[in-house]
């Protein structure tokens, strides 16, 4: 069944694998051996869950959105509140898991890539907490756009390395982090922020994020007689969605991944990898990606920096091809509208990434029956997006009050 | 030591091999031809013709810049392969290895890729992000077409060294040090122990690359290995000539290039 993926070669059906320079094959094997050993060690898992509980503040709440449900007039809407996780998003779950693994492997230095800065902040946070040295690779364009998160990382004691190669965004920061790791793999641990990269990263990150789905399942069953009819999550690299979906893969639950359609999937400015991309290799993994006819990787676009990535995790590629998960795409404008609606009805300002999942769910909720239920993963909070939101809403908000 | 099929018999010696790397189309296809011919004049035994890629994971800043220049000049995998008959027309006789990342190959398709290589008289292929475990299909196709599939082996390949070396074709590319391509000041002692271990298992010439940037390195590596692979250093020389080319002083740039390569190889 689905749950045996990935296989021994790191494959999720046709996707995944290890498409990396020979120099990384050794370090990846070392990582895989250490990971397998750790995940079979109860003491390690206990420590991971203990840190999640007493440091990150888990379990995060499951909130029934009574007002938004009433507003849309259809399925009952539940929200999984990853926005309440320490540092403001689901990213920390994975960072904690990998930092504990790094420590266990005796690696005192971690490196990480970041786009919007959320994974960079999560990495800098665990580095501070566990006494590790941390370098965060970030594109120079993203550094300019995300001043606040850059400062947060520095305040936490991390070194932020500006990447000017390529277009200076997440794709290039990831390339540079991998290059740095190739040269320094003996004493550095590469803490990848999503379910992407070569095997065993997609599996490892999924397993450190499945706590989202595991908790949701338990919490949901405590308040409803059956599992939700549909579950929605946004997808960039896809870690919050994989973490939410994975424990439900074998259930009769419709799973919906929502990509960023940017200015529209009929324009060149989008990040809808599954909707518009084709199979290929990016960052060491065979998956879907955005590329030109010569196999050169192209730059994506989304208002949300966290979804602005030209690839997607290989397990999503498999779930897409096998049709187990339905993937949709939401534009910048639709996401902003959904963000505003949730804020006004529920008093929750979500991240713009999350707003993509909300928008798709809101589109569909009204046409579902009142007996049906929806679960949406609120992957992060919107604090980091205030500058963008002010650009879009300031006039409207000031005018209204 | 040299297998009879090595590059269809075109490789005429088995030691002190000089294997230069240039990026096709950097800074233009015409100049790639000129530089390749001059490398042959300076004693190159095999030419590694690099295909520019948007995301070259194994490469340092020098080759990244070269790739960007070549992409801006419109180069692609198909065009790079079709440059090989042009090189021949102008007098290039040494075997050519196409060096390309895997994604462009996937987009052309495995079968079509090898058809193209065969049609255009390419002797070898090297895909730096296709390790042994992922390359079975490609290795089989290469064998069918008698095209050498060049493998890389690294200092941390450990127990994989034997498997990789025993299956090596053409020549074996020994990565001298952990890291990406680029010039380095020193070669480590461990590098030479590693080369020894590789040679024990290899039936093809063992050439060393990554970081070789002066005559001292070349001399030293040739004592331990069967040849040197030089990329970034050569690209820096090409890069240094771009201004002269743009000013219309093309012959001067080519002369400078020949001189620099001679210094690098012959001291």
Contacts between the chains, C-beta under 8 A, distances in Angstrom:
chain1	res1	chain2	res2	distance
A	9	B	133	6.9
A	17	B	134	5.7
A	18	B	131	6.4
A	18	B	133	6.6
A	18	B	134	6.5
A	19	B	102	5.7
A	19	B	129	4.9
A	19	B	130	6.5
A	19	B	131	7.7
A	19	B	134	6.1
A	20	B	57	7.2
A	20	B	129	5.9
A	20	B	131	6.6
A	21	B	57	6.3
A	21	B	58	4.2
A	21	B	128	5.4
A	21	B	129	5.9
A	21	B	131	7.8
A	21	B	152	7.3
A	21	B	154	7.7
A	21	B	175	8.0
A	22	B	128	7.8
A	22	B	131	5.6
A	22	B	151	8.0
A	22	B	152	4.4
A	22	B	153	6.3
A	22	B	154	4.5
A	22	B	157	6.1
A	22	B	164	7.7
A	22	B	175	6.5
A	23	B	58	7.8
A	23	B	154	4.3
A	23	B	155	7.9
A	23	B	156	6.5
A	23	B	175	6.1
A	23	B	178	5.5
A	23	B	179	7.4
A	25	B	131	5.3
A	25	B	133	7.7
A	25	B	154	7.7
A	25	B	157	6.8
A	25	B	160	6.6
A	26	B	154	7.2
A	26	B	156	3.8
A	26	B	157	6.3
A	26	B	158	6.0
A	26	B	160	7.7
A	27	B	156	7.1
A	165	B	61	7.3
A	165	B	64	5.7
A	166	B	54	7.2
A	166	B	55	7.3
A	171	B	55	6.9
A	175	B	55	5.6
A	175	B	56	8.0
A	175	B	57	6.0
A	178	B	57	5.6
A	179	B	57	6.6
A	179	B	58	7.9
A	179	B	60	7.4
A	179	B	179	7.9
A	179	B	180	4.9
A	182	B	57	7.9
A	182	B	58	7.3
A	182	B	178	6.4
A	182	B	179	5.8
A	182	B	180	6.0
A	183	B	178	5.5
A	183	B	179	3.4
A	183	B	180	6.5
A	184	B	178	7.6
A	185	B	156	7.3
A	185	B	178	6.5
A	186	B	156	8.0
A	186	B	178	7.3
A	278	B	107	7.9
A	279	B	106	7.4
A	280	B	103	4.8
A	280	B	106	5.5
A	280	B	107	6.6
A	281	B	101	7.9
A	281	B	102	5.2
A	281	B	103	4.6
A	281	B	106	6.4
A	281	B	129	7.0
A	282	B	55	7.1
A	282	B	103	7.3
A	283	B	55	7.9
A	283	B	57	7.8
A	284	B	57	7.6
A	284	B	129	7.3
A	291	B	103	7.0
A	291	B	107	7.1
A	293	B	107	7.0
A	294	B	76	4.1
A	294	B	77	6.4
A	294	B	78	7.5
A	294	B	104	6.1
A	294	B	107	6.7
A	295	B	77	6.9
A	295	B	103	4.5
A	295	B	104	3.6
A	295	B	105	7.5
A	295	B	106	6.5
A	295	B	107	3.6
A	295	B	108	7.4
A	296	B	53	6.9
A	296	B	54	4.2
A	296	B	71	6.8
A	296	B	76	8.0
A	296	B	104	7.4
A	297	B	54	4.8
A	297	B	55	5.3
A	297	B	103	7.3
A	298	B	54	7.9
